[in-house]
Amino acid sequence: MTWSGGADTNIIVYNGDRVGIGGNDDISAADRSTGNFRSRFSWLSAYTGNAYVLVGQVNPTNATESGGRTYSFRCTIGLPNTATPLPTRTPGPTFPPFVPSTPLPPEPTYTPFPTNRPAQNLVFRPIDPARAAVATPTSLPPPRTVTLDLAVFVDTNRNLANDLNEGIGSVSIRVADEQSGAPLAQVTTDPSGRVRITVVNDGPVRVSVPLFGVSLAIRDASVQINVAVNAQPELPDRLP
């Protein structure tokens, strides 16, 4: 990113779910000491799709100075550099194959004569079926079920409750395994803004509401989640 006349830029990058990936204010302290306030951000994407970029000045100027402080934006897309292959080793001298010596024939094995053993009195003990041990089958523990009751609503009266006519329907809800990220469920809210999700998972799960940038790690087996959206959100006076 390049700039002109005292512009101090800041860049923030979001993924397709509008979750922040990272950003940059100044390239380095050395550049900043020379008056270079450019921003640069590199990202190796693990998916194909959309990404969002937010660009602005760190310290907004007044109306009389804004015309002389402009910046330009450039986005370069490509693959990482390929490692240079190492030179091929030159084979050394070739030696003739090893030929083992012929082993001597084995000596004949003598068969010993059988030795007479004295007679033995064997004792037989009958088995009592009533006392025979019966193997007890090992029962597996029941699978862990996670139940999530979720409500998405416009909190008009700001009481943190989903009142009548405040629910938001058709909002996408995603549930994934917290450790591996494997998807477990994806549903949408009903016209009242509510939905119940039941999944089977041994460990914690992550609940995401991409439309409103909500992402929560859930470790309990039964949870009530309220996503309250302010009717008139307060806008920030400057970029972070």
C-alpha positions as CSV (number, residue, x, y, z in Angstrom):
1,M,0.0,0.0,0.0
2,T,1.4,3.4,-1.0
3,W,0.5,6.8,0.4
4,S,1.0,10.6,-0.1
5,G,1.7,13.6,2.1
6,G,1.4,12.4,5.8
7,A,-1.3,9.7,5.3
8,D,-1.0,6.9,7.9
9,T,-2.9,3.8,6.7
10,N,-4.2,0.7,8.5
11,I,-5.3,-2.5,6.8
12,I,-7.5,-5.3,8.3
13,V,-8.3,-8.6,6.4
14,Y,-11.4,-10.9,7.1
15,N,-12.1,-14.4,5.8
16,G,-15.3,-15.4,4.0
17,D,-17.2,-15.6,7.3
18,R,-16.2,-12.1,8.1
19,V,-13.9,-13.2,10.9
20,G,-10.7,-11.2,11.3
21,I,-7.5,-12.9,10.1
22,G,-5.0,-10.1,10.8
23,G,-3.8,-6.7,9.6
24,N,-1.0,-4.2,9.7
25,D,-0.5,-0.5,10.6
26,D,3.1,0.1,9.7
27,I,5.5,-2.2,7.8
28,S,8.3,-1.8,10.4
29,A,9.6,0.5,13.1
30,A,12.6,1.4,10.8
31,D,10.2,2.6,8.1
32,R,8.1,4.5,10.6
33,S,11.1,6.4,11.9
34,T,11.8,7.7,8.4
35,G,8.2,8.9,7.9
36,N,7.1,5.7,5.9
37,F,3.6,4.8,7.3
38,R,2.7,2.3,4.6
39,S,0.8,-0.9,5.5
40,R,1.5,-4.4,4.1
41,F,-0.2,-7.8,5.0
42,S,0.5,-11.3,3.5
43,W,-1.8,-14.3,4.0
44,L,-1.6,-17.9,2.8
45,S,-5.2,-18.9,2.3
46,A,-6.4,-22.4,3.1
47,Y,-9.7,-22.1,1.2
48,T,-11.1,-20.7,-2.1
49,G,-13.7,-18.0,-1.9
50,N,-14.2,-14.4,-0.8
51,A,-12.0,-12.3,1.5
52,Y,-12.8,-8.8,2.7
53,V,-10.3,-6.0,3.2
54,L,-10.9,-2.9,5.4
55,V,-8.6,0.1,4.7
56,G,-8.5,3.6,6.3
57,Q,-6.3,6.2,8.0
58,V,-5.2,5.6,11.6
59,N,-5.7,9.3,12.5
60,P,-8.5,10.8,10.5
61,T,-7.8,14.4,9.2
62,N,-10.1,17.4,9.1
63,A,-11.9,18.5,6.0
64,T,-9.2,21.1,5.1
65,E,-6.4,18.5,5.1
66,S,-8.1,15.4,3.8
67,G,-7.7,16.4,0.1
68,G,-3.9,16.3,0.3
69,R,-3.7,12.9,2.1
70,T,-4.5,10.1,-0.2
71,Y,-3.4,6.4,-0.6
72,S,-3.5,3.7,-3.2
73,F,-4.3,-0.1,-2.7
74,R,-2.7,-3.0,-4.5
75,C,-3.6,-6.7,-4.1
76,T,-1.3,-9.4,-5.4
77,I,-2.4,-13.1,-5.6
78,G,0.0,-15.9,-6.3
79,L,1.5,-19.2,-5.1
80,P,4.4,-19.5,-2.6
81,N,7.9,-19.8,-3.9
82,T,9.0,-23.3,-4.9
83,A,12.1,-24.6,-3.2
84,T,15.2,-24.9,-5.4
85,P,16.0,-28.6,-5.9
86,L,19.4,-29.9,-4.6
87,P,22.1,-31.0,-7.1
88,T,22.1,-34.7,-8.0
89,R,24.8,-36.7,-6.3
90,T,27.4,-38.3,-8.5
91,P,27.6,-42.1,-7.9
92,G,30.8,-43.4,-6.5
93,P,32.9,-46.3,-8.0
94,T,31.1,-49.6,-8.6
95,F,32.3,-52.7,-6.8
96,P,31.6,-56.3,-7.9
97,P,28.8,-58.0,-6.0
98,F,29.6,-59.9,-2.9
99,V,29.5,-63.7,-3.5
100,P,29.3,-65.7,-0.3
101,S,31.3,-68.9,0.1
102,T,29.5,-72.2,-0.3
103,P,28.6,-73.6,3.2
104,L,29.7,-77.1,4.2
105,P,26.9,-79.8,4.2
106,P,25.3,-80.3,7.6
107,E,26.2,-83.2,9.6
108,P,23.6,-86.0,9.9
109,T,21.2,-85.7,12.8
110,Y,21.0,-88.8,15.0
111,T,17.5,-89.9,16.1
112,P,17.6,-90.8,19.9
113,F,16.0,-93.9,21.0
114,P,12.8,-93.4,23.1
115,T,13.2,-93.6,26.9
116,N,10.6,-95.6,28.7
117,R,8.7,-93.5,31.3
118,P,7.0,-94.9,34.4
119,A,3.1,-95.1,34.4
120,Q,1.4,-92.1,35.9
121,N,-2.0,-92.0,37.6
122,L,-4.0,-89.1,36.0
123,V,-6.7,-87.4,38.2
124,F,-9.9,-86.3,36.5
125,R,-12.1,-83.6,38.2
126,P,-15.6,-83.1,36.8
127,I,-16.7,-79.5,36.0
128,D,-19.7,-78.1,37.8
129,P,-21.8,-76.1,35.2
130,A,-23.4,-74.1,38.1
131,R,-20.0,-72.8,39.2
132,A,-18.5,-72.2,35.8
133,A,-17.5,-68.6,35.2
134,V,-19.7,-66.8,32.8
135,A,-18.0,-64.0,30.9
136,T,-19.8,-60.7,31.5
137,P,-20.1,-58.6,28.3
138,T,-18.4,-55.2,28.5
139,S,-21.0,-52.5,27.8
140,L,-19.7,-49.4,26.0
141,P,-20.6,-46.0,27.6
142,P,-23.5,-44.2,25.9
143,P,-22.4,-41.5,23.3
144,R,-22.2,-37.9,24.5
145,T,-25.0,-35.8,23.2
146,V,-24.8,-32.0,23.1
147,T,-28.0,-30.0,23.0
148,L,-27.9,-26.3,22.0
149,D,-30.9,-24.0,22.3
150,L,-30.1,-20.8,20.3
151,A,-32.1,-17.6,19.8
152,V,-31.2,-14.8,17.4
153,F,-33.2,-11.5,17.9
154,V,-33.1,-7.7,17.6
155,D,-33.0,-6.5,21.2
156,T,-35.2,-3.5,20.6
157,N,-35.9,-2.9,24.3
158,R,-32.4,-4.0,25.4
159,N,-33.6,-6.5,28.0
160,L,-31.4,-9.4,26.5
161,A,-34.6,-11.5,25.9
162,N,-36.2,-12.7,22.7
163,D,-39.6,-11.0,23.0
164,L,-42.5,-11.1,20.6
165,N,-41.7,-9.9,17.0
166,E,-38.0,-9.6,17.8
167,G,-36.8,-12.9,16.4
168,I,-34.7,-13.1,13.2
169,G,-35.6,-16.1,11.0
170,S,-33.5,-17.9,8.4
171,V,-30.1,-17.2,10.1
172,S,-27.5,-19.8,9.3
173,I,-26.0,-21.6,12.4
174,R,-23.0,-23.9,12.2
175,V,-21.6,-26.4,14.7
176,A,-18.2,-28.0,14.4
177,D,-15.8,-30.1,16.5
178,E,-13.6,-27.7,18.5
179,Q,-10.4,-29.8,18.2
180,S,-10.5,-31.0,14.5
181,G,-12.8,-28.4,13.0
182,A,-14.9,-31.1,11.4
183,P,-18.5,-29.9,10.7
184,L,-21.2,-31.5,12.8
185,A,-24.4,-29.6,11.8
186,Q,-25.7,-26.6,9.9
187,V,-29.3,-25.3,10.4
188,T,-31.3,-22.0,10.2
189,T,-33.5,-20.3,12.8
190,D,-37.3,-20.5,12.5
191,P,-39.5,-17.4,12.0
192,S,-39.3,-16.7,15.8
193,G,-35.4,-16.7,15.7
194,R,-35.1,-19.9,17.6
195,V,-33.5,-23.3,16.9
196,R,-32.6,-26.4,18.8
197,I,-29.5,-28.4,17.6
198,T,-28.5,-31.8,18.9
199,V,-25.2,-33.4,18.0
200,V,-23.1,-36.4,19.2
201,N,-19.5,-35.4,20.0
202,D,-17.1,-36.6,22.7
203,G,-15.4,-33.2,23.2
204,P,-16.2,-29.5,23.1
205,V,-17.9,-28.0,20.0
206,R,-17.8,-24.5,18.4
207,V,-21.0,-22.7,17.5
208,S,-20.7,-20.0,14.8
209,V,-23.2,-17.4,13.5
210,P,-21.3,-16.0,10.5
211,L,-23.9,-13.3,9.7
212,F,-23.2,-11.5,13.0
213,G,-19.5,-12.6,13.5
214,V,-20.3,-14.8,16.5
215,S,-18.1,-17.8,17.3
216,L,-18.3,-19.6,20.7
217,A,-16.6,-22.7,22.2
218,I,-19.1,-24.9,24.1
219,R,-17.9,-27.5,26.6
220,D,-21.2,-28.3,28.4
221,A,-23.7,-30.9,27.3
222,S,-26.7,-28.5,27.4
223,V,-26.5,-24.7,26.7
224,Q,-28.8,-21.8,26.0
225,I,-27.2,-19.2,23.6
226,N,-28.8,-15.8,23.0
227,V,-27.5,-13.7,20.1
228,A,-28.9,-10.2,20.8
229,V,-28.5,-7.7,17.9
230,N,-28.7,-4.0,18.8
231,A,-31.3,-2.1,16.8
232,Q,-29.0,1.0,16.6
233,P,-25.4,-0.1,17.1
234,E,-22.9,2.5,18.2
235,L,-20.4,3.2,15.4
236,P,-16.7,3.7,16.3
237,D,-15.2,7.2,15.9
238,R,-11.9,5.7,14.4
239,L,-10.3,2.5,13.2
240,P,-8.7,0.3,15.8
